[in-house]
Amino acid sequence: MRGAKKILTEKRFRGIPVAHGIAHFPALVHFAEDEEVFAQTVPEHTLPAEIARFEAALIATRIELLKIQQKIASAIGSHDASIFDAHLLVVEDRTLIDEVLRSLERDHFCIEYVFQEVARRYCRTLEAIDDPYLRERVVDIEDVSRRVLRHLLGKAPQNAAAHDQPHIIIAHNFTPSDTAQLNRELVYGFVTEIGSKTSHTAIMARSLEIPAIVGMQGICQQIQIGDDILIDGYNGLLILNPSESTLAEYESLSREKEEVVERLRLIRETASTTRDGRHIVLSANIDLPDEMSDVAANGAEGVGLFRTEFLYLNRATPPNEDEQFQHYRSAAEQALPHSVIIRTLDIGGDKVASSLDIREEENPFLGCRAIRFCLENPRIFKTQLRAILRAATTNNIRVMYPMISGIEELRRANAILEECKQELSVQGIPFNPWIEVGVMIETPSAVFIADHLAREVRFFSIGTNDLIQYAIAVDRLNDRIAHLYNPTHPSILRMIKMVVESARARGIWTGVCGEMASDILLTPLLIGLGVEELSATSAAVPRVKKAVQSLDSAACVKLAAQALESDDSAEILELSRAMAMEQYGDLMD
């Protein structure tokens, strides 16, 4: 019948949820405008000019990336901004740059074409390697290459979010720099056809608190610009043409989530104490002192992990003693009356600093990283320790060594700390001679000698991320075996229990500062195993606090005892999940 209103059918598509939230707005389908440059020969006498254009494009791209990085650092913190260190390394990659220059001199094609072909070969080589970290690096290279090409062609940078109405972005892929340039007042979520939970883009979406779904294959062909869509970042659903009943259902769910957030806000100033009176110190993890405002805003009791390596990233020279002193002092003063635990330089593995002379290693996670690097480079180590000792006159700073695998490393580190104290004393520089020293328990070897380590330190902090990786021999970024990376593996529970008991026997305390500390699904287990401190991400602190307040520690101890008798990690997880759902189901996503 002419003039009849077209009935739109609701359709549902499922992907991988990577950032929680619900959004209902029109769709904006984004197709990346890939530059296609064709081969054009250039005379030999113009090669110097081509090289100059290439160098100018690299410099312009670097400036562009630094601006994006600075914007992210100001908006959501230095940890997320450090994602762009990988992008910046691309424009400084001598292997890629030298190959471009050799190809230019050999083939005499225009620099745009030469760069495009070399970058494509580079990406194809990395894609052929069965390694998820390198596959993520391909995304970085493609993003940077597109920017360099646009500078060579004299075009303005693309902006995926250049739209003046509220919307949800649908795209094949979304790079970290695309995410960084989102206008939070207009972009209410995004969905991509590819991606993973561990991608840089997913990490940034969570920090920006933008609902996001990845891995929704073929969605760009299913959605048109302006389509009415709702995305559910909790369950990974995109709903096209949501019905009235669906909208009502999600409106109710949104209200429930908002009520939870409000209740969490109201407990900010309360203590993280269980129903039966056991206090669990709840602190936060930070990268730089400018994140201290988040620590206070979320109601944390100081800092349980200050990751100092971020002071060394994306700079030509390492920070000197005075600069580090100012950073540590600032964090300590803002934390009062609570404490700040400063982890000494944990460089290596997946963290590379251009300001430090770190040699390439075949297996960097098992190489010269963290305390091993510091003991091999005592000048760098002493600069940091002196700065920490000086800042510690506030009497609320503790120092912690990462990646300790044996008593010899601990004693060598402590000997260098004593040398620093003597130097400062001779120079008449004020410092705290009684600073408390702790170690991170991240290796199975440290677990099995925890009773010996406990004689020479004042506290333990279990770094569960690396402990799980090393104990189970699994790379958690490898999607082929990611299912084996299991926090409730029976061996992990036994290791945590062993560390706690070794600490108690010597009258020292044990905390957890890995991802397990932020996971409220596992809070009952950690309390039951006897952990006395949890250091979570700042954003997770309110939920963890509410979880602690909802639990009975005696019941948690019984739960942990039952879990320790089990040989089934799925059964252990279900035991903890059942208690979590019973005591604070409204917090669970």
Secondary structure as the mmCIF struct_conf table of DSSP 4:
data_model
#
loop_
_struct_conf.conf_type_id
_struct_conf.id
_struct_conf.beg_label_comp_id
_struct_conf.beg_label_asym_id
_struct_conf.beg_label_seq_id
_struct_conf.end_label_comp_id
_struct_conf.end_label_asym_id
_struct_conf.end_label_seq_id
TURN_TY1_P TURN_TY1_P1 ARG A 2 GLY A 3
HELX_LH_PP_P HELX_LH_PP_P1 ALA A 4 GLU A 10
STRN STRN1 LYS A 11 ARG A 14
STRN STRN2 ILE A 16 ALA A 19
STRN STRN3 ILE A 22 HIS A 30
STRN STRN4 THR A 41 THR A 41
HELX_RH_3T_P HELX_RH_3T_P1 GLU A 44 THR A 46
HELX_RH_AL_P HELX_RH_AL_P1 LEU A 47 ILE A 76
HELX_RH_AL_P HELX_RH_AL_P2 SER A 78 ALA A 81
TURN_TY1_P TURN_TY1_P2 SER A 82 ILE A 83
HELX_RH_AL_P HELX_RH_AL_P3 PHE A 84 VAL A 90
TURN_TY1_P TURN_TY1_P3 VAL A 91 GLU A 92
HELX_RH_AL_P HELX_RH_AL_P4 ARG A 94 ASP A 107
STRN STRN5 PHE A 109 PHE A 109
HELX_RH_AL_P HELX_RH_AL_P5 ILE A 111 GLU A 127
TURN_TY1_P TURN_TY1_P4 ALA A 128 ALA A 128
BEND BEND1 ILE A 129 ILE A 129
HELX_RH_AL_P HELX_RH_AL_P6 PRO A 132 LEU A 152
TURN_TY1_P TURN_TY1_P5 LEU A 153 GLY A 154
HELX_LH_PP_P HELX_LH_PP_P2 LYS A 155 GLN A 158
TURN_TY1_P TURN_TY1_P6 ALA A 160 ALA A 161
BEND BEND2 ASP A 164 GLN A 165
STRN STRN6 HIS A 167 ALA A 171
BEND BEND3 HIS A 172 HIS A 172
HELX_RH_AL_P HELX_RH_AL_P7 PRO A 176 ALA A 180
TURN_TY1_P TURN_TY1_P7 GLN A 181 GLN A 181
TURN_TY1_P TURN_TY1_P8 ARG A 184 LEU A 186
STRN STRN7 VAL A 187 THR A 192
BEND BEND4 GLU A 193 ILE A 194
TURN_TY1_P TURN_TY1_P9 LYS A 197 THR A 198
BEND BEND5 SER A 199 SER A 199
HELX_RH_AL_P HELX_RH_AL_P8 HIS A 200 LEU A 208
TURN_TY1_P TURN_TY1_P10 GLU A 209 GLU A 209
STRN STRN8 ALA A 212 VAL A 214
TURN_TY1_P TURN_TY1_P11 GLN A 217 GLY A 218
HELX_RH_AL_P HELX_RH_AL_P9 ILE A 219 GLN A 222
TURN_TY1_P TURN_TY1_P12 ILE A 225 GLY A 226
STRN STRN9 ASP A 228 ASP A 232
TURN_TY1_P TURN_TY1_P13 GLY A 233 GLY A 236
STRN STRN10 LEU A 237 LEU A 240
BEND BEND6 ASN A 241 ASN A 241
HELX_RH_AL_P HELX_RH_AL_P10 GLU A 244 LEU A 266
TURN_TY1_P TURN_TY1_P14 ILE A 267 GLU A 269
BEND BEND7 THR A 270 THR A 270
STRN STRN11 THR A 273 THR A 273
TURN_TY1_P TURN_TY1_P15 ARG A 275 ASP A 276
BEND BEND8 GLY A 277 GLY A 277
STRN STRN12 HIS A 279 HIS A 279
STRN STRN13 VAL A 281 ILE A 286
BEND BEND9 ASP A 287 LEU A 288
HELX_RH_3T_P HELX_RH_3T_P2 PRO A 289 GLU A 291
HELX_RH_AL_P HELX_RH_AL_P11 MET A 292 ALA A 297
TURN_TY1_P TURN_TY1_P16 ASN A 298 GLY A 299
BEND BEND10 GLY A 302 GLY A 302
STRN STRN14 VAL A 303 ARG A 307
HELX_RH_3T_P HELX_RH_3T_P3 THR A 308 LEU A 311
TURN_TY1_P TURN_TY1_P17 TYR A 312 TYR A 312
BEND BEND11 LEU A 313 THR A 317
HELX_RH_AL_P HELX_RH_AL_P12 GLU A 321 ALA A 335
TURN_TY1_P TURN_TY1_P18 LEU A 336 PRO A 337
BEND BEND12 HIS A 338 HIS A 338
STRN STRN15 VAL A 340 ARG A 343
HELX_LH_PP_P HELX_LH_PP_P3 THR A 344 LEU A 345
STRN STRN16 GLY A 348 GLY A 348
TURN_TY1_P TURN_TY1_P19 GLY A 349 ASP A 350
STRN STRN17 LYS A 351 LYS A 351
TURN_TY1_P TURN_TY1_P20 SER A 354 SER A 355
BEND BEND13 LEU A 356 LEU A 356
BEND BEND14 GLU A 362 ASN A 363
HELX_RH_3T_P HELX_RH_3T_P4 PRO A 364 LEU A 366
BEND BEND15 GLY A 367 CYS A 368
TURN_TY1_P TURN_TY1_P21 ALA A 370 ALA A 370
HELX_RH_AL_P HELX_RH_AL_P13 ILE A 371 GLU A 376
HELX_RH_AL_P HELX_RH_AL_P14 PRO A 378 ALA A 391
HELX_RH_3T_P HELX_RH_3T_P5 ALA A 392 THR A 394
BEND BEND16 ASN A 395 ASN A 395
STRN STRN18 ILE A 397 TYR A 401
BEND BEND17 PRO A 402 MET A 403
BEND BEND18 GLY A 406 GLY A 406
HELX_RH_AL_P HELX_RH_AL_P15 ILE A 407 GLN A 427
TURN_TY1_P TURN_TY1_P22 GLY A 428 GLY A 428
TURN_TY1_P TURN_TY1_P23 PRO A 433 TRP A 434
STRN STRN19 GLU A 436 ILE A 441
BEND BEND19 THR A 443 THR A 443
HELX_RH_AL_P HELX_RH_AL_P16 PRO A 444 PHE A 448
TURN_TY1_P TURN_TY1_P24 ILE A 449 ILE A 449
HELX_RH_AL_P HELX_RH_AL_P17 ALA A 450 LEU A 453
TURN_TY1_P TURN_TY1_P25 ALA A 454 ARG A 455
BEND BEND20 GLU A 456 GLU A 456
BEND BEND21 ARG A 458 ARG A 458
STRN STRN20 PHE A 459 ILE A 462
HELX_RH_AL_P HELX_RH_AL_P18 THR A 464 ILE A 472
TURN_TY1_P TURN_TY1_P26 ALA A 473 ALA A 473
TURN_TY1_P TURN_TY1_P27 ARG A 476 LEU A 477
TURN_TY1_P TURN_TY1_P28 ASP A 479 ILE A 481
HELX_RH_3T_P HELX_RH_3T_P6 ALA A 482 LEU A 484
TURN_TY1_P TURN_TY1_P29 PRO A 487 THR A 488
HELX_RH_AL_P HELX_RH_AL_P19 PRO A 490 ALA A 505
TURN_TY1_P TURN_TY1_P30 ARG A 506 GLY A 507
STRN STRN21 TRP A 509 VAL A 512
BEND BEND22 GLY A 514 GLY A 514
HELX_RH_3T_P HELX_RH_3T_P7 GLU A 515 SER A 518
TURN_TY1_P TURN_TY1_P31 ILE A 520 LEU A 521
BEND BEND23 LEU A 522 LEU A 522
HELX_RH_AL_P HELX_RH_AL_P20 THR A 523 GLY A 528
TURN_TY1_P TURN_TY1_P32 LEU A 529 GLY A 530
STRN STRN22 GLU A 533 THR A 537
HELX_RH_3T_P HELX_RH_3T_P8 SER A 538 ALA A 540
HELX_RH_AL_P HELX_RH_AL_P21 VAL A 541 SER A 550
HELX_RH_AL_P HELX_RH_AL_P22 SER A 553 LEU A 564
TURN_TY1_P TURN_TY1_P33 GLU A 565 GLU A 565
HELX_RH_AL_P HELX_RH_AL_P23 SER A 569 TYR A 584
HELX_RH_3T_P HELX_RH_3T_P9 GLY A 585 LEU A 587
#
